[in-house]
Amino acid sequence: MTRWANGHRHDEKDDAFVSDFGGIGDEPDVLAHDAGADSGNAADAADMAKRISSKEKSSKSTAPDAPMPASPTPADASTPDDAASPRLDPDRRIGMPGGTPLVEAIVREEWKQFQDVNNEGGRAACQGNWPVFHQMRLSQFLTWPEDLKSSYLADLRGAAAEGRNLLTEKYARMMASTDPVYYRERLEPFLPAIGEARTAQQERIIARQVAWAADFAARYPRLGAGMRRLRTSDDTRDATSFETYLRGELGTYSQHTLDLYDAMIDDDVRLGRNLTELTIYNTVLLGGFASLDEAEHAQPAA
């Protein structure tokens, strides 16, 4: 189980790569194809407030839909023991297929911000696992149109130039649900305000994506069993739902990026596409499966 307290990540168990990177569940192994067979203290609060208010870099990254390879272990994959090791250089560790230069630039920029997270208890193991991070985020961004990808990359780079970390802000926003008192008192005053019109726009997008995720889980129950809990009403201090995760991420987009994302959702609705299915399809292909059906049948029965 993985927990973020006061914007900082705390590993209770090192099995939450998918959730940490915006995936659908908490098991790192579920989409690997085997070809052979607490709340923080006042100091933490002050530190988090300083990071946001002074726009000092510090955080971590993600996307809400998909799982990861563990067996066989890639030759260049890091392990939990790498948590205290030097950072991996993503420019030298891109080995998975499918990433265009623009998509790879987005994932690398997120990875840089991920490395700057101030983690409760020291550097987290997943902060040293570039292959997993790359697979999770690549799966999401491969579903996006070019103009949306370009706009989000500009958001990331613009924030970095200002000393902000959009990934820190994303996790801070999630705490509006998982730790509302702390969020209201310690974090919200330092985050960019979101107005009523924007909130309504985001909630419309979220409702559609939650419906897609529920539909996917119903049609692929074994893969669905590895998904995050679906709704904000199911959040706990130790587990964040798909809905809450998505709300946190959308809240970090510029208005231009959000408008483009909204247009993509409208196009998917018009064309009868399910964004959760598209994202997880990319993930299983990167995990070595030929199809969603093959990946579904490879999962253990519930």
SEDRENSE-573571 format. One line per 5 residues: their letters; for each residue x, y, z of N, C-alpha, C. Coordinates in steps of 0.2 Angstrom, whole numbers, plus 5000, padded with zeros to 4 digits. Layout:
BEGIN
a = X/Y/Z/X/Y/Z/X/Y/Z ~ ...
This chain:
BEGIN
mtrwa = 5004/4994/5000/5000/5000/5000/5004/5006/5000 ~ 5002/5011/4996/5006/5017/4996/5002/5023/4998 ~ 5005/5027/5002/5001/5033/5005/5005/5039/5004 ~ 5002/5045/5003/5005/5051/5003/5002/5055/5008 ~ 5006/5057/5013/5004/5061/5019/5007/5068/5018
nghrh = 5002/5073/5018/5005/5080/5017/5009/5081/5011 ~ 5006/5078/5006/5010/5078/4999/5016/5074/4999 ~ 5018/5070/5004/5024/5066/5003/5022/5059/5003 ~ 5026/5055/5000/5024/5048/4999/5027/5044/5004 ~ 5023/5039/5006/5025/5034/5012/5024/5027/5009
dekdd = 5029/5023/5008/5028/5016/5006/5027/5011/5012 ~ 5021/5008/5013/5020/5003/5018/5021/4996/5015 ~ 5021/4996/5008/5023/4990/5005/5025/4992/4998 ~ 5030/4989/4995/5032/4991/4989/5029/4987/4983 ~ 5022/4988/4982/5019/4985/4977/5014/4989/4974
afvsd = 5015/4996/4974/5010/5000/4971/5012/5004/4965 ~ 5016/5001/4961/5019/5005/4955/5013/5008/4951 ~ 5008/5004/4950/5003/5006/4945/4999/5012/4948 ~ 4997/5012/4954/4994/5017/4957/4998/5023/4957 ~ 5004/5022/4959/5009/5028/4960/5010/5032/4953
fggig = 5010/5028/4948/5011/5031/4941/5004/5032/4937 ~ 4999/5032/4941/4992/5033/4938/4989/5027/4935 ~ 4991/5021/4937/4988/5015/4933/4982/5014/4937 ~ 4979/5008/4935/4973/5006/4937/4973/5002/4943 ~ 4978/5000/4946/4978/4995/4952/4984/4996/4956
depdv = 4985/4991/4960/4991/4991/4965/4996/4986/4964 ~ 4995/4982/4959/5000/4976/4958/5004/4977/4952 ~ 5011/4977/4953/5016/4978/4948/5016/4973/4943 ~ 5014/4967/4944/5015/4961/4940/5009/4959/4935 ~ 5003/4962/4936/4998/4959/4933/4998/4960/4925
lahda = 5001/4964/4922/5002/4965/4915/5008/4963/4912 ~ 5012/4959/4916/5019/4957/4914/5017/4950/4910 ~ 5020/4950/4904/5019/4943/4900/5025/4939/4901 ~ 5024/4933/4904/5030/4928/4904/5030/4924/4898 ~ 5035/4926/4894/5035/4922/4888/5037/4915/4889
gadsg = 5040/4913/4894/5042/4907/4896/5037/4903/4899 ~ 5033/4905/4902/5028/4901/4905/5021/4904/4905 ~ 5011/5050/5040/5005/5048/5043/5003/5055/5045 ~ 5000/5054/5044/4999/5062/5043/5006/5065/5045 ~ 5008/5070/5042/5015/5073/5044/5014/5078/5050
naada = 5020/5080/5052/5020/5084/5058/5019/5092/5055 ~ 5020/5096/5060/5020/5103/5058/5025/5105/5053 ~ 5031/5102/5054/5037/5104/5050/5035/5102/5043 ~ 5032/5096/5042/5030/5093/5035/5026/5098/5032 ~ 5021/5101/5036/5016/5105/5033/5019/5112/5031
admak = 5024/5114/5035/5027/5121/5033/5031/5120/5027 ~ 5034/5114/5027/5039/5112/5021/5034/5112/5015 ~ 5029/5108/5015/5024/5108/5009/5022/5115/5007 ~ 5020/5119/5012/5017/5125/5010/5023/5130/5007 ~ 5029/5129/5009/5035/5132/5007/5036/5130/4999
rissk = 5035/5124/4998/5036/5121/4991/5031/5124/4986 ~ 5025/5125/4988/5020/5127/4984/5020/5135/4983 ~ 5021/5138/4989/5021/5145/4989/5027/5149/4986 ~ 5033/5146/4987/5039/5148/4984/5040/5146/4977 ~ 5036/5141/4975/5037/5138/4968/5043/5134/4968
ekssk = 5045/5131/4974/5051/5127/4974/5050/5120/4971 ~ 5054/5118/4967/5053/5111/4964/5052/5106/4970 ~ 5048/5101/4969/5047/5095/4973/5041/5091/4972 ~ 5042/5085/4968/5036/5081/4968/5037/5074/4964 ~ 5031/5072/4961/5030/5066/4958/5025/5065/4953
stapd = 5025/5060/4948/5021/5060/4942/5016/5054/4942 ~ 5011/5055/4936/5006/5050/4935/5001/5050/4929 ~ 4995/5046/4929/4990/5045/4924/4985/5040/4926 ~ 4978/5040/4925/4974/5035/4928/4972/5029/4925 ~ 4976/5025/4922/4974/5019/4919/4978/5013/4917
apmpa = 4982/5009/4921/4985/5003/4918/4991/5000/4922 ~ 4993/4993/4921/4998/4989/4925/5005/4988/4922 ~ 5009/4984/4925/5017/4984/4924/5021/4977/4924 ~ 5026/4977/4920/5030/4971/4919/5034/4970/4925 ~ 5035/4963/4927/5039/4961/4933/5042/4955/4931
sptpa = 5039/4951/4927/5042/4944/4925/5041/4943/4918 ~ 5046/4942/4914/5053/4942/4916/5055/4949/4918 ~ 5060/4950/4922/5062/4957/4924/5067/4960/4918 ~ 5066/4965/4916/5070/4968/4910/5077/4969/4913 ~ 5082/4968/4909/5089/4968/4911/5091/4975/4914
dastp = 5087/4980/4912/5089/4987/4914/5084/4989/4920 ~ 5080/4985/4922/5075/4987/4927/5078/4988/4934 ~ 5076/4993/4937/5078/4994/4944/5074/4990/4949 ~ 5076/4989/4955/5073/4985/4960/5072/4990/4966 ~ 5068/4987/4971/5067/4991/4977/5073/4993/4980
ddaas = 5079/4989/4979/5085/4991/4983/5088/4997/4979 ~ 5085/4999/4974/5088/5005/4970/5086/5012/4973 ~ 5082/5011/4978/5079/5017/4981/5084/5022/4983 ~ 5089/5020/4986/5095/5024/4988/5100/5025/4983 ~ 5099/5022/4977/5105/5023/4972/5104/5029/4968
prldp = 5109/5031/4964/5109/5037/4960/5103/5036/4955 ~ 5101/5042/4953/5095/5042/4949/5097/5039/4942 ~ 5091/5036/4939/5092/5033/4932/5092/5039/4927 ~ 5096/5038/4922/5095/5043/4917/5090/5041/4912 ~ 5085/5044/4911/5080/5041/4906/5082/5042/4899
drrig = 5087/5046/4897/5089/5047/4891/5093/5040/4889 ~ 5096/5037/4893/5099/5031/4892/5095/5025/4893 ~ 5089/5025/4895/5085/5019/4898/5079/5019/4894 ~ 5078/5022/4888/5072/5021/4884/5073/5015/4880 ~ 5069/5009/4882/5069/5003/4878/5063/5001/4876
mpggt = 5057/5003/4878/5051/5001/4876/5049/5004/4870 ~ 5045/5000/4865/5043/5003/4859/5037/5008/4860 ~ 5036/5012/4854/5030/5015/4854/5030/5023/4855 ~ 5035/5025/4858/5035/5032/4860/5038/5037/4854 ~ 5034/5042/4852/5037/5047/4848/5041/5052/4851
plvea = 5045/5056/4848/5049/5060/4852/5045/5065/4856 ~ 5039/5067/4854/5035/5072/4858/5033/5068/4864 ~ 5031/5062/4864/5028/5058/4870/5034/5057/4874 ~ 5040/5055/4872/5045/5053/4876/5048/5060/4880 ~ 5047/5065/4876/5049/5072/4880/5044/5073/4886
ivree = 5038/5072/4885/5033/5073/4890/5035/5068/4896 ~ 5036/5062/4895/5037/5057/4900/5044/5059/4904 ~ 5049/5061/4900/5055/5063/4903/5055/5069/4907 ~ 5050/5074/4905/5049/5080/4909/5046/5078/4916 ~ 5041/5074/4915/5037/5071/4921/5042/5068/4926
wkqfq = 5047/5063/4923/5051/5060/4927/5056/5064/4931 ~ 5058/5070/4928/5062/5075/4931/5059/5077/4937 ~ 5052/5079/4936/5049/5082/4942/5048/5077/4947 ~ 5047/5071/4945/5046/5065/4950/5052/5064/4954 ~ 5058/5065/4951/5064/5064/4955/5065/5069/4961
dvnne = 5061/5075/4960/5062/5080/4965/5057/5080/4971 ~ 5053/5075/4971/5048/5074/4977/5052/5073/4983 ~ 5049/5076/4988/5052/5076/4995/5048/5070/4998 ~ 5051/5064/4998/5047/5058/5001/5048/5057/5008 ~ 5042/5056/5012/5042/5055/5019/5046/5048/5020
ggraa = 5051/5048/5024/5055/5042/5025/5061/5041/5020 ~ 5062/5046/5016/5068/5045/5011/5065/5044/5004 ~ 5070/5043/5000/5068/5042/4993/5064/5035/4992 ~ 5059/5035/4988/5055/5029/4987/5057/5025/4982 ~ 5056/5019/4982/5059/5014/4978/5056/5015/4971
cqgnw = 5050/5017/4970/5047/5018/4963/5051/5024/4960 ~ 5054/5029/4964/5057/5035/4961/5063/5032/4957 ~ 5065/5026/4958/5071/5024/4954/5069/5019/4949 ~ 5063/5018/4947/5061/5013/4942/5058/5016/4936 ~ 5063/5019/4932/5061/5022/4926/5057/5017/4921
pvfhq = 5059/5011/4920/5055/5007/4915/5048/5006/4917 ~ 5046/5006/4923/5039/5005/4925/5036/5012/4924 ~ 5039/5017/4926/5036/5024/4925/5035/5025/4918 ~ 5040/5024/4914/5040/5025/4907/5034/5021/4904 ~ 5033/5015/4905/5027/5011/4903/5020/5014/4905
mrlsq = 5020/5016/4911/5013/5018/4913/5011/5025/4910 ~ 5016/5030/4910/5014/5036/4907/5014/5036/4899 ~ 5018/5032/4896/5018/5031/4889/5011/5029/4887 ~ 5008/5024/4891/5002/5021/4889/4996/5026/4889 ~ 4997/5031/4893/4992/5036/4893/4993/5041/4887
fltwp = 4999/5044/4887/5000/5049/4882/4999/5047/4875 ~ 5000/5040/4873/4999/5038/4867/4992/5038/4864 ~ 4987/5039/4869/4980/5040/4867/4979/5047/4865 ~ 4983/5052/4866/4982/5059/4866/4983/5062/4859 ~ 4979/5067/4856/4981/5070/4850/4987/5074/4850
edlks = 4990/5076/4845/4997/5080/4845/4996/5087/4848 ~ 4991/5090/4847/4990/5097/4850/4990/5097/4858 ~ 4986/5092/4860/4986/5091/4867/4992/5089/4870 ~ 4996/5085/4867/5003/5083/4870/5007/5089/4870 ~ 5007/5093/4865/5012/5099/4864/5010/5104/4870
sylad = 5003/5104/4871/5001/5109/4876/5003/5107/4883 ~ 5002/5101/4884/5004/5098/4891/5012/5099/4892 ~ 5016/5097/4887/5023/5098/4888/5025/5105/4889 ~ 5021/5110/4886/5023/5117/4887/5021/5118/4895 ~ 5015/5115/4897/5013/5116/4904/5019/5114/4909
lrgaa = 5022/5108/4908/5027/5105/4912/5033/5110/4912 ~ 5035/5112/4906/5041/5116/4905/5040/5123/4908 ~ 5034/5125/4907/5033/5132/4909/5033/5132/4917 ~ 5030/5127/4920/5030/5126/4927/5037/5126/4930 ~ 5041/5121/4927/5048/5120/4929/5052/5127/4929
aegrn = 5051/5131/4924/5054/5137/4923/5052/5142/4928 ~ 5046/5141/4931/5044/5146/4937/5046/5143/4943 ~ 5049/5137/4943/5051/5134/4950/5045/5130/4953 ~ 5040/5128/4949/5034/5124/4951/5035/5117/4949 ~ 5031/5113/4953/5031/5106/4951/5024/5103/4951
lltek = 5022/5102/4945/5015/5101/4944/5013/5094/4947 ~ 5018/5090/4948/5016/5083/4951/5015/5084/4959 ~ 5019/5088/4962/5018/5090/4969/5011/5093/4969 ~ 5009/5097/4965/5002/5100/4966/4997/5095/4964 ~ 4998/5090/4960/4993/5085/4959/4991/5081/4965
yarmm = 4997/5079/4968/4996/5075/4974/4993/5079/4980 ~ 4995/5086/4980/4992/5090/4985/4984/5091/4984 ~ 4982/5091/4978/4975/5092/4977/4971/5086/4978 ~ 4974/5080/4978/4971/5074/4979/4969/5073/4987 ~ 4973/5077/4991/4972/5077/4998/4965/5081/5000
astdp = 4962/5084/4995/4956/5087/4997/4951/5082/4999 ~ 4952/5076/4996/4947/5070/4998/4950/5066/5003 ~ 4957/5064/5003/4960/5059/5007/4962/5062/5014 ~ 4963/5069/5015/4964/5072/5021/4962/5079/5021 ~ 4955/5080/5021/4952/5086/5019/4954/5092/5024
vyyre = 4954/5090/5030/4956/5096/5035/4963/5098/5034 ~ 4968/5094/5033/4975/5096/5032/4975/5100/5025 ~ 4971/5097/5020/4971/5100/5014/4969/5108/5014 ~ 4963/5108/5018/4960/5115/5018/4965/5120/5022 ~ 4968/5117/5028/4972/5122/5032/4979/5123/5029
rlepf = 4982/5118/5026/4989/5118/5025/4991/5119/5018 ~ 4987/5116/5013/4988/5116/5006/4985/5120/5002 ~ 4978/5120/5002/4974/5124/4998/4976/5132/4997 ~ 4978/5135/5002/4980/5142/5002/4986/5143/4997 ~ 4990/5138/4996/4996/5139/4992/4995/5136/4985
lpaig = 4989/5134/4983/4988/5131/4976/4984/5136/4972 ~ 4985/5136/4965/4981/5140/4961/4973/5139/4962 ~ 4969/5144/4963/4962/5143/4964/4959/5140/4957 ~ 4954/5136/4958/4950/5134/4952/4943/5136/4953 ~ 4941/5140/4948/4934/5143/4948/4928/5139/4947
earta = 4922/5141/4948/4916/5137/4947/4916/5134/4940 ~ 4917/5138/4935/4916/5136/4928/4921/5130/4926 ~ 4927/5131/4929/4932/5126/4927/4931/5120/4931 ~ 4928/5121/4937/4926/5115/4941/4921/5111/4938 ~ 4916/5114/4935/4911/5111/4931/4913/5107/4925
qqeri = 4918/5110/4922/4921/5107/4916/4925/5101/4918 ~ 4929/5101/4923/4932/5095/4926/4928/5090/4928 ~ 4923/5092/4931/4918/5086/4934/4914/5083/4928 ~ 4913/5086/4923/4910/5083/4917/4914/5078/4914 ~ 4921/5080/4913/4926/5075/4911/4926/5069/4915
iarqv = 4927/5071/4922/4928/5065/4927/4922/5060/4926 ~ 4916/5063/4926/4910/5058/4926/4910/5054/4920 ~ 4912/5056/4914/4913/5052/4908/4918/5047/4909 ~ 4924/5049/4912/4929/5044/4913/4928/5039/4918 ~ 4925/5041/4923/4923/5036/4928/4918/5030/4925
awaad = 4913/5033/4921/4909/5028/4918/4913/5023/4913 ~ 4918/5026/4909/4922/5022/4905/4925/5017/4909 ~ 4928/5019/4915/4932/5014/4919/4928/5008/4921 ~ 4922/5010/4924/4917/5005/4926/4915/5000/4920 ~ 4914/5003/4915/4912/4999/4909/4918/4994/4907
faary = 4924/4996/4907/4930/4992/4906/4930/4987/4911 ~ 4929/4988/4917/4930/4983/4923/4925/4978/4922 ~ 4919/4980/4920/4913/4975/4919/4915/4970/4913 ~ 4918/4972/4908/4919/4968/4902/4926/4964/4903 ~ 4931/4967/4907/4937/4963/4908/4938/4963/4916
prlga = 4934/4958/4919/4934/4958/4926/4940/4956/4930 ~ 4945/4952/4926/4951/4951/4929/4956/4957/4929 ~ 4956/4960/4924/4960/4966/4923/4957/4971/4928 ~ 4950/4972/4928/4947/4976/4932/4948/4975/4939 ~ 4949/4969/4941/4951/4968/4948/4957/4971/4951
gmrrl = 4962/4973/4946/4968/4976/4948/4967/4984/4948 ~ 4961/4986/4946/4961/4993/4945/4960/4997/4952 ~ 4962/5003/4952/4960/5007/4958/4953/5007/4960 ~ 4951/5008/4966/4944/5009/4968/4942/5015/4964 ~ 4936/5015/4962/4934/5019/4957/4932/5026/4959
rtsdd = 4928/5027/4964/4925/5033/4966/4928/5036/4972 ~ 4927/5043/4972/4930/5047/4978/4927/5045/4984 ~ 4920/5043/4984/4917/5040/4990/4920/5034/4993 ~ 4925/5031/4989/4928/5025/4992/4935/5027/4995 ~ 4937/5033/4994/4944/5035/4996/4945/5034/5004
trdat = 4951/5032/5005/4954/5032/5012/4960/5036/5013 ~ 4963/5037/5019/4969/5040/5019/4975/5036/5016 ~ 4974/5030/5015/4979/5025/5012/4978/5023/5005 ~ 4972/5025/5002/4970/5023/4995/4966/5028/4992 ~ 4969/5030/4986/4966/5035/4982/4962/5032/4976
sfety = 4956/5034/4975/4952/5032/4969/4954/5035/4963 ~ 4952/5031/4957/4953/5034/4951/4950/5041/4950 ~ 4944/5042/4952/4941/5048/4952/4945/5054/4955 ~ 4947/5052/4961/4951/5058/4965/4958/5059/4961 ~ 4961/5053/4959/4967/5054/4955/4966/5059/4949
lrgel = 4961/5057/4945/4960/5061/4939/4958/5068/4941 ~ 4954/5069/4946/4953/5076/4948/4959/5080/4950 ~ 4964/5077/4953/4970/5080/4955/4974/5082/4949 ~ 4975/5077/4944/4978/5078/4938/4975/5084/4934 ~ 4969/5083/4932/4966/5088/4928/4967/5095/4931
gtysq = 4967/5096/4938/4968/5102/4941/4975/5105/4940 ~ 4979/5102/4937/4986/5104/4936/4987/5107/4929 ~ 4982/5105/4925/4982/5107/4918/4981/5115/4917 ~ 4984/5118/4912/4982/5125/4910/4975/5125/4907 ~ 4972/5130/4907/4966/5130/4904/4966/5128/4897
htldl = 4971/5130/4893/4972/5128/4886/4972/5120/4885 ~ 4976/5117/4890/4977/5110/4890/4971/5107/4892 ~ 4967/5109/4897/4961/5106/4899/4956/5107/4893 ~ 4955/5112/4889/4951/5113/4884/4952/5108/4878 ~ 4958/5107/4877/4960/5102/4872/4959/5095/4875
ydami = 4960/5093/4881/4958/5087/4884/4951/5086/4883 ~ 4947/5091/4885/4939/5091/4885/4937/5089/4878 ~ 4940/5092/4873/4939/5091/4866/4940/5084/4864 ~ 4946/5081/4866/4947/5074/4865/4942/5069/4868 ~ 4940/5071/4874/4934/5067/4877/4928/5067/4873
dddvr = 4926/5073/4871/4920/5074/4866/4921/5069/4860 ~ 4927/5069/4857/4928/5066/4851/4928/5058/4852 ~ 4930/5056/4858/4930/5049/4860/4923/5047/4861 ~ 4919/5051/4864/4912/5050/4865/4908/5049/4858 ~ 4910/5054/4854/4906/5054/4847/4908/5048/4843
lgrnl = 4915/5045/4844/4917/5040/4840/4916/5033/4843 ~ 4913/5033/4849/4911/5027/4853/4918/5024/4856 ~ 4923/5028/4858/4929/5025/4861/4929/5026/4868 ~ 4932/5021/4871/4933/5021/4879/4940/5022/4880 ~ 4941/5028/4883/4948/5030/4885/4952/5025/4889
telti = 4948/5023/4894/4951/5018/4899/4954/5012/4895 ~ 4950/5009/4890/4951/5003/4886/4957/5005/4882 ~ 4957/5011/4879/4963/5013/4874/4969/5013/4878 ~ 4969/5016/4884/4975/5016/4888/4978/5009/4891 ~ 4973/5005/4893/4975/4999/4895/4978/4994/4890
yntvl = 4975/4995/4884/4977/4992/4878/4984/4993/4877 ~ 4986/5000/4877/4993/5001/4876/4998/4998/4881 ~ 4995/4998/4887/4999/4995/4893/5000/4988/4892 ~ 4995/4984/4890/4996/4977/4889/5001/4975/4883 ~ 5000/4979/4878/5005/4979/4872/5012/4980/4874
lggfa = 5013/4985/4878/5020/4986/4881/5022/4981/4886 ~ 5017/4978/4889/5019/4972/4894/5020/4966/4890 ~ 5020/4965/4884/5021/4959/4880/5015/4955/4878 ~ 5009/4957/4879/5003/4954/4877/5001/4956/4870 ~ 4998/4952/4866/4995/4953/4860/4989/4957/4860
sldea = 4985/4956/4865/4978/4959/4865/4976/4960/4872 ~ 4970/4963/4873/4967/4964/4880/4964/4957/4882 ~ 4962/4953/4877/4959/4946/4879/4965/4942/4882 ~ 4970/4942/4878/4976/4938/4881/4978/4940/4888 ~ 4979/4946/4889/4980/4949/4896/4975/4947/4901
ehaqp = 4969/4948/4899/4963/4946/4904/4964/4939/4906 ~ 4965/4934/4901/4965/4927/4902/4971/4925/4906 ~ 4977/4929/4906/4983/4928/4910/4982/4930/4917 ~ 4977/4933/4919/4977/4936/4926/4973/4930/4930 ~ 4975/4930/4936/4972/4925/4941/4965/4926/4942
aa = 4961/4921/4942/4954/4922/4944/4953/4925/4950 ~ 4948/4929/4951/4946/4932/4957/4944/4927/4963
